[in-house]
């Protein structure tokens, strides 16, 4: 079974951020704004499942604050 992965450009499109903004959040370790990546060689990657879960958690968090 192959894992599906997002690269930084795909993540930027999903989150509505620029690639530079994602790099900035990662440099500050601001994992509230951007989920933590893992490395594939020199590239950053995110599993589709991890992003789906991170987004669900953010939605639940926002709903709980209402």
C-alpha positions as CSV (number, residue, x, y, z in Angstrom):
1,X,0.0,0.0,0.0
2,X,1.4,3.4,-1.0
3,X,1.1,6.4,1.3
4,X,-0.2,9.5,-0.3
5,X,1.9,12.6,0.4
6,X,1.6,16.3,-0.1
7,X,4.5,18.5,-1.0
8,X,4.9,22.1,0.2
9,X,3.2,23.6,-2.8
10,X,0.2,21.4,-2.4
11,X,0.0,22.1,1.4
12,X,0.2,25.9,0.6
13,X,-2.8,25.6,-1.8
14,X,-4.8,23.6,0.8
15,X,-4.1,26.0,3.6
16,X,-4.3,29.1,1.5
17,X,-0.8,30.2,2.5
18,X,2.2,31.0,0.4
19,X,5.2,28.7,0.4
20,X,7.2,31.4,2.1
21,X,4.6,31.7,4.9
22,X,4.7,28.0,5.5
23,X,8.5,28.1,5.7
24,X,8.2,31.0,8.2
25,X,5.8,29.1,10.4
26,X,8.0,26.0,10.3
27,X,11.1,28.1,11.2
28,X,9.3,29.4,14.3
29,X,7.9,25.9,15.0
30,X,4.4,27.3,14.9
31,X,2.6,24.0,14.5
32,X,-0.7,25.7,15.4
33,X,-0.6,27.3,11.9
34,X,1.1,24.6,10.0
35,X,1.4,20.9,10.8
36,X,4.9,19.4,11.3
37,X,6.4,17.9,8.2
38,X,8.9,15.0,7.7
39,X,11.8,14.9,5.3
40,X,12.1,12.9,2.2
41,X,15.7,13.5,1.3
42,X,15.9,17.3,1.1
43,X,12.2,17.8,0.6
44,X,9.5,18.4,3.1
45,X,6.4,16.2,3.0
46,X,3.1,15.6,4.8
47,X,1.0,12.5,4.7
48,X,-2.5,13.1,3.4
49,X,-3.9,11.3,6.5
50,X,-2.0,13.5,8.9
51,X,-3.2,16.7,7.1
52,X,-6.8,15.5,7.1
53,X,-6.6,14.7,10.9
54,X,-4.9,18.1,11.6
55,X,-7.6,19.9,9.7
56,X,-10.4,18.0,11.5
57,X,-8.7,18.9,14.9
58,X,-8.6,22.6,13.9
59,X,-12.3,22.5,12.9
60,X,-13.3,20.8,16.2
61,X,-11.1,23.3,18.1
62,X,-12.8,26.2,16.4
63,X,-16.3,24.8,17.0
64,X,-15.5,24.3,20.7
65,X,-14.6,27.9,21.1
66,X,-18.0,29.1,19.8
